[in-house]
Amino acid sequence: MSMSSGRLTPPESPPGASAFPNLTIVADRAAAGAPAAVRLTEVCKVYGQGRAALLALDKVSLSVAPGEFVCLIGASGCGKSTLLSLVAGLDSPTSGQIETAGLKVSLMFQEPALFPWLTAARNVELALRARGVPKAQRRAQTQELLETVHLGGFGDKRPHELSGGMRQRVAMARALAQDADVLLMDEPFGALDAMTRDLLHEELERICAERTLTVLFVTHNVREAARLGDRVVVLSSRPGRVIEEYDVPRGGDRAEDSRDVAELASTMTARLRQEMRRHGD
């Protein structure tokens, strides 16, 4: 199938890219070091057929190193969630190749999607049952997972008895219960208030460090991307293509309102605005 009708002309360099002096634009971090935990090679995704066909992703190539935290940003409809679904195996690419090196992959959505008639503990335990963990071990592992997300005393509560942030913690515990090496997160904190989101950022960073998780994180919030990511990948407006990658300097103050995060977020926002103007969004 020819994709030429959906291709984008290469964008020009964004104005003011040097505003963040410690910023480095990189081509492919995983290729330079350890084997990739996730590798996409020339991945295309087309929905529909014939004249009604919609090119959602166009020859996306991306590598994520083991233990790396990569954020995906881009305009609405650029294919970020589609990309996660492909990596998770919920859908298949039209062409190209996706490799996860035999690693276990878990997907966490924006909504907690908890079963309302089950307690927090039973919601987490479902993932352990799906893995075939013996009944005798499930209770102890469930308690350990709830304590990991600081909900040790809330296992007997049902979702309606928990705050939005607590429900997301349960969803995170359930994702961790799948014993995944790669965690895919589709705007998991988008509906939360700023203070709760910041607390969960700290929790996520701690858990990733303890478990050496590889994370592919979708967000519309550029400050969240600058706050969390080791690298931020920018997708073009539809069809989605990788148009920029920012290697995020580590260390220093990484709070969302810090100067470094604000400067990087400003640089990425300018790049997104340029792309949206070019595309007419």
C-alpha positions as CSV (number, residue, x, y, z in Angstrom):
1,M,0.0,0.0,0.0
2,S,1.4,3.4,-0.9
3,M,1.7,5.8,1.9
4,S,2.8,8.8,-0.1
5,S,-0.5,10.6,0.1
6,G,-0.2,10.8,3.9
7,R,3.4,11.8,4.2
8,L,4.5,15.1,5.8
9,T,7.2,17.3,4.5
10,P,10.2,17.4,7.0
11,P,9.6,20.3,9.4
12,E,12.2,23.0,9.8
13,S,14.1,23.4,13.0
14,P,12.1,25.1,15.7
15,P,12.9,28.7,16.6
16,G,14.5,29.3,20.0
17,A,15.6,25.7,20.4
18,S,18.7,26.9,22.2
19,A,16.7,28.5,25.0
20,F,17.4,25.4,27.2
21,P,21.2,25.3,27.2
22,N,21.5,21.8,28.7
23,L,19.2,20.3,26.2
24,T,20.5,17.7,23.7
25,I,18.5,16.4,20.7
26,V,19.3,12.8,20.2
27,A,18.6,10.3,17.4
28,D,18.3,6.9,19.1
29,R,19.4,6.4,22.7
30,A,18.8,2.7,22.9
31,A,20.8,1.9,19.7
32,A,24.0,3.4,21.3
33,G,23.9,1.2,24.4
34,A,22.1,-1.9,25.6
35,P,19.7,-3.9,23.4
36,A,16.3,-2.1,23.2
37,A,13.5,-3.1,25.6
38,V,11.1,-1.8,23.0
39,R,11.9,-1.2,19.3
40,L,9.6,0.1,16.6
41,T,11.0,-0.1,13.0
42,E,9.1,1.7,10.2
43,V,5.8,1.1,11.9
44,C,2.7,2.2,9.9
45,K,-0.9,1.9,11.0
46,V,-3.8,2.4,8.6
47,Y,-7.5,2.3,9.6
48,G,-10.1,1.4,7.0
49,Q,-9.6,0.7,3.3
50,G,-9.7,2.4,0.0
51,R,-10.6,6.1,-0.2
52,A,-11.8,6.0,3.5
53,A,-8.4,4.7,4.7
54,L,-6.9,6.8,7.5
55,L,-3.1,6.8,8.0
56,A,-2.6,7.1,11.8
57,L,1.1,6.3,12.1
58,D,3.6,6.7,9.3
59,K,6.9,4.9,9.4
60,V,7.5,5.4,13.1
61,S,11.0,4.2,14.3
62,L,11.8,4.4,18.0
63,S,13.9,2.5,20.5
64,V,13.5,2.5,24.3
65,A,16.5,1.3,26.4
66,P,16.0,-1.0,29.4
67,G,15.1,1.1,32.4
68,E,14.5,4.2,30.3
69,F,11.5,6.5,30.9
70,V,10.3,7.9,27.6
71,C,7.4,10.3,27.3
72,L,5.4,10.8,24.1
73,I,3.8,14.1,23.4
74,G,1.9,15.5,20.4
75,A,-1.4,17.1,19.3
76,S,-4.6,15.2,19.9
77,G,-5.2,12.5,17.3
78,C,-1.5,12.1,16.4
79,G,-1.5,8.4,17.2
80,K,0.1,8.3,20.7
81,S,-2.5,5.9,22.1
82,T,-2.5,3.9,18.9
83,L,1.3,3.4,19.3
84,L,0.8,2.1,22.9
85,S,-1.9,-0.3,21.8
86,L,0.4,-1.7,19.1
87,V,3.3,-2.2,21.6
88,A,0.9,-3.8,24.0
89,G,-0.3,-6.2,21.3
90,L,-3.9,-5.1,21.5
91,D,-3.7,-4.2,17.7
92,S,-1.3,-5.1,14.9
93,P,0.6,-2.6,12.7
94,T,-0.3,-2.4,9.0
95,S,3.4,-2.6,8.2
96,G,6.7,-2.4,10.1
97,Q,8.0,-4.3,13.1
98,I,7.6,-4.1,16.9
99,E,10.0,-5.9,19.2
100,T,9.9,-6.1,23.0
101,A,12.8,-8.6,23.4
102,G,10.5,-11.2,25.0
103,L,9.8,-8.8,27.9
104,K,6.4,-8.7,29.7
105,V,4.4,-5.6,28.8
106,S,1.6,-4.0,30.9
107,L,-0.8,-1.2,29.9
108,M,-2.3,1.4,32.3
109,F,-5.1,3.6,30.9
110,Q,-6.2,7.1,31.9
111,E,-9.2,5.8,33.7
112,P,-8.6,3.3,36.5
113,A,-11.2,0.9,35.1
114,L,-11.6,-0.9,38.4
115,F,-14.5,-3.3,39.0
116,P,-16.8,-1.3,41.4
117,W,-18.2,-4.4,43.2
118,L,-14.7,-5.6,44.2
119,T,-12.4,-4.2,46.9
120,A,-9.1,-2.6,46.1
121,A,-7.4,-5.8,47.1
122,R,-9.6,-8.0,44.9
123,N,-9.1,-5.7,42.0
124,V,-5.3,-6.1,42.3
125,E,-5.6,-9.8,43.0
126,L,-7.4,-10.3,39.6
127,A,-4.1,-9.7,37.8
128,L,-2.3,-12.3,40.0
129,R,-5.0,-14.8,39.3
130,A,-4.6,-14.2,35.5
131,R,-0.9,-15.0,35.9
132,G,-1.7,-18.2,37.7
133,V,-0.3,-17.2,41.1
134,P,-1.5,-19.8,43.6
135,K,-4.2,-18.8,45.9
136,A,-2.0,-19.2,49.0
137,Q,0.4,-16.6,47.7
138,R,-2.0,-14.1,46.2
139,R,-3.1,-12.4,49.5
140,A,0.5,-11.7,50.6
141,Q,1.5,-10.4,47.1
142,T,-1.6,-8.2,46.9
143,Q,-0.8,-6.7,50.3
144,E,2.8,-6.1,49.2
145,L,1.6,-4.4,46.0
146,L,-0.8,-2.1,47.9
147,E,1.9,-1.2,50.3
148,T,4.2,-0.4,47.3
149,V,1.7,2.3,46.2
150,H,1.1,3.4,49.9
151,L,-2.4,1.9,50.2
152,G,-1.6,-0.8,52.7
153,G,-4.6,0.1,54.9
154,F,-7.2,0.4,52.1
155,G,-7.4,-3.1,50.7
156,D,-10.9,-3.6,51.9
157,K,-12.3,-0.4,50.4
158,R,-14.3,-0.4,47.2
159,P,-13.5,2.1,44.4
160,H,-16.3,4.5,45.3
161,E,-14.8,4.9,48.8
162,L,-11.4,6.0,47.4
163,S,-10.3,9.4,46.0
164,G,-9.4,9.7,42.3
165,G,-5.7,9.6,43.2
166,M,-6.2,6.5,45.3
167,R,-8.1,4.7,42.5
168,Q,-5.1,5.4,40.2
169,R,-2.8,3.9,42.8
170,V,-4.9,0.8,42.8
171,A,-4.7,0.7,39.0
172,M,-0.9,1.1,39.3
173,A,-0.7,-1.8,41.8
174,R,-2.8,-3.9,39.4
175,A,-0.4,-3.1,36.5
176,L,2.6,-4.0,38.7
177,A,0.8,-7.2,39.6
178,Q,1.3,-8.4,36.0
179,D,5.0,-8.5,36.8
180,A,5.8,-6.6,33.6
181,D,9.2,-5.3,32.6
182,V,7.7,-2.6,30.3
183,L,5.0,-0.3,31.6
184,L,2.9,1.5,29.0
185,M,1.0,4.5,30.5
186,D,-1.7,6.3,28.5
187,E,-2.3,9.7,30.3
188,P,-2.8,8.0,33.6
189,F,-2.7,11.2,35.6
190,G,-4.5,13.5,33.2
191,A,-7.8,13.8,35.1
192,L,-6.1,14.5,38.5
193,D,-5.6,17.8,40.3
194,A,-2.1,19.2,40.2
195,M,-1.2,18.3,43.8
196,T,-2.3,14.7,43.5
197,R,-0.6,14.4,40.2
198,D,2.7,15.6,41.7
199,L,2.5,13.1,44.5
200,L,1.9,10.3,42.0
201,H,4.8,11.5,40.0
202,E,7.0,10.9,43.0
203,E,5.5,7.5,43.6
204,L,6.0,6.5,40.0
205,E,9.6,7.6,40.1
206,R,10.3,5.6,43.3
207,I,8.6,2.5,41.9
208,C,10.5,2.7,38.6
209,A,13.8,3.0,40.4
210,E,13.0,0.1,42.8
211,R,11.8,-2.2,40.0
212,T,14.0,-1.0,37.1
213,L,11.0,-0.6,34.9
214,T,11.0,0.6,31.3
215,V,8.2,3.1,30.8
216,L,6.6,4.5,27.7
217,F,4.3,7.3,28.9
218,V,1.8,9.3,26.9
219,T,0.8,12.8,28.0
220,H,-0.6,16.1,26.7
221,N,1.1,17.9,29.5
222,V,4.6,19.1,28.4
223,R,5.6,20.0,32.0
224,E,4.7,16.4,33.1
225,A,6.9,15.1,30.3
226,A,9.8,17.3,31.3
227,R,9.3,16.4,34.9
228,L,9.2,12.6,34.4
229,G,11.0,11.7,31.3
230,D,14.6,10.7,30.6
231,R,13.7,11.4,27.0
232,V,10.7,13.2,25.4
233,V,9.6,12.1,21.9
234,V,7.5,14.5,19.9
235,L,5.0,13.2,17.3
236,S,3.8,15.2,14.3
237,S,0.1,15.9,13.7
238,R,-1.7,13.1,11.8
239,P,-0.2,11.0,10.5
240,G,2.0,10.5,13.5
241,R,5.8,10.6,12.9
242,V,8.7,11.2,15.2
243,I,9.8,14.7,14.5
244,E,12.0,15.5,17.6
245,E,13.5,13.8,20.5
246,Y,14.8,15.7,23.6
247,D,17.3,14.1,26.0
248,V,16.3,15.4,29.4
249,P,19.1,16.4,31.8
250,R,18.8,14.6,35.1
251,G,19.5,16.0,38.5
252,G,18.6,19.3,40.0
253,D,15.0,20.4,40.8
254,R,12.6,18.4,38.8
255,A,9.3,19.7,40.3
256,E,6.8,20.9,37.7
257,D,7.2,24.5,38.7
258,S,11.0,24.4,38.7
259,R,13.0,26.7,36.4
260,D,14.6,23.8,34.5
261,V,11.4,22.0,33.9
262,A,9.6,25.2,32.9
263,E,12.4,26.1,30.4
264,L,12.3,22.6,28.8
265,A,8.5,22.7,28.7
266,S,8.6,26.1,27.0
267,T,11.0,24.7,24.3
268,M,8.8,21.7,23.6
269,T,5.6,23.8,23.6
270,A,7.1,26.1,20.9
271,R,7.9,23.0,18.9
272,L,4.4,21.7,19.2
273,R,2.9,25.0,18.3
274,Q,5.1,25.2,15.2
275,E,4.0,21.7,14.1
276,M,0.3,22.6,14.7
277,R,0.6,25.8,12.7
278,R,2.3,24.0,9.9
279,H,-0.5,21.4,9.9
280,G,-3.2,24.0,10.2
281,D,-4.5,22.7,13.6
